[in-house]
Amino acid sequence: MKETPTRQAAAEAAGSAEAGPSHANRAGGLLTIDLDAVAANWHLLAGRAAGAECAAVVKADGYGLGAGAVAARLQREGCRQFFVAHLHEGVALRTHLLRDCAVQVLNGPLPGTAAAFEAHGLTPVLNSLEQIAEWRELAGSLGRPLCCTLQVDSGMSRFGLSAADMDRLAAEPALLDGTGPMLLMSHLACADTPEHPMNERQRQAFEQLRRRLPHLPASLAASSGIFLGPAFHYDMVRPGAALYGVNPTPGAPNPMHPVLRLEGRVVQERWIGAGDSVGYGARFTASGPTRVATVAVGYADGYLRAGGEHGFATWADEPSLRLPVIGRISMDSLALDTTPLGTRTLPPGTPVELIGPHRSLDAAAADAGTIGYELLTDLGRRYHRHYLERHDHGDAS
Ligand SMILES: *Cc1c(COP(=O)(O)O)cnc(C)c1O
């Protein structure tokens, strides 16, 4: 992967004060984020949902990869709708985006925060009659209409207006005075399981709820929902995880481009003999001469403790050899069995790949008993972050 000077700018856009080669030399772990792959993924998803607008969900700091850098790049690709979960995420994201981009906040306003949404140019997703009242009262006090998205609960019982709430809004349109709904959205519980009856059940429920407020543009699908077919696309799709390389079609080959590469750096190597143990709890005991490399990535960096038993690393010079993780993952380090490398040693500072071309994000997550989403959002703060951009698409501003 070749890099251009834009990566420095991207690192700064991501809010990383620590960019550049000296920081890379000091960090125990290296996170390489391919913004070209994020852009390609966005175009792939937009193509799958042709006819619908393709938004980008960048909550939880862009699923751990840097909301500012991701959103700034997708804005240059033509994306105009961005979703975060919390108000403060929206406030931070706004500074990276042009005014013509919408920043929607999925959780909506908590009591007393509506004015902050308006002040920062954020669009709330209103999930309850209480949130609608907050927004309506703000519009009334400002004496001008605002805009918002309304979310309905189509069966997930998490966020959104109930059928009874929607009946009430249909019967009393004044409840929406000044709130300016631009979009009606809902969210699918089982979209990653295409054959699950819940998908069609939720789509039908969404159809019913839409009839109470007809003519509003609609949005139902996130990453996996896009792959359920055109009936689920409506006017806007809201992918998150698939942008970052998570497989939106588990059980079938991943159509997305990998975005993330995680490398840890070797601190030291040693030989141990039969009967010697490794790590906390002495969970691994060598049965014969074994070479052990200590790598400066641990669970505090999001390399999950539960993932240790099945984990492995690869070294660039011998990429076909798996170097198994042995013993418990520590907070700041993990141990690899590097015996498979024979006489070749890994000098201090050598990077080994923990997630990347030789071990997919989804596989690493599955080995730790979780999903790619959680692995991404657990990535720690100690890595040197390196943003790759081969193509400079120029700045739209
Ligand atoms: C997180 C989220 C998304 C994005 O979901 P992915 O599965 O990551 O694509 C879309 N809509 C809502 C309401 C969400 O909470």
The ligand as an SDF file (V2000), in Angstrom:
LIG
                    3D

 15 15  0  0  0  0  0  0  0  0999 V2000
  -25.7490    1.5260   14.0120 C   0  0  0  0  0  0  0  0  0  0  0  0
  -26.9360    1.8110   13.2050 C   0  0  0  0  0  0  0  0  0  0  0  0
  -26.8750    1.7510   11.8030 C   0  0  0  0  0  0  0  0  0  0  0  0
  -25.6900    1.1710   11.0720 C   0  0  0  0  0  0  0  0  0  0  0  0
  -25.7450   -0.2210   11.2680 O   0  0  0  0  0  0  0  0  0  0  0  0
  -24.6650   -1.2020   10.5860 P   0  0  0  0  0  0  0  0  0  0  0  0
  -25.1800   -2.5560   10.8980 O   0  0  0  0  0  0  0  0  0  0  0  0
  -23.3630   -0.9160   11.2490 O   0  0  0  0  0  0  0  0  0  0  0  0
  -24.6460   -0.8890    9.1480 O   0  0  0  0  0  0  0  0  0  0  0  0
  -27.9740    2.1780   11.0870 C   0  0  0  0  0  0  0  0  0  0  0  0
  -29.0950    2.6140   11.7190 N   0  0  0  0  0  0  0  0  0  0  0  0
  -29.2020    2.6500   13.0620 C   0  0  0  0  0  0  0  0  0  0  0  0
  -30.4490    3.1010   13.6840 C   0  0  0  0  0  0  0  0  0  0  0  0
  -28.1310    2.2400   13.8480 C   0  0  0  0  0  0  0  0  0  0  0  0
  -28.2460    2.2470   15.1760 O   0  0  0  0  0  0  0  0  0  0  0  0
  1  2  1  0
  2  3  1  0
  2 14  2  0
  3  4  1  0
  3 10  2  0
  4  5  1  0
  5  6  1  0
  6  7  2  0
  6  8  1  0
  6  9  1  0
 10 11  1  0
 11 12  2  0
 12 13  1  0
 12 14  1  0
 14 15  1  0
M  END
$$$$
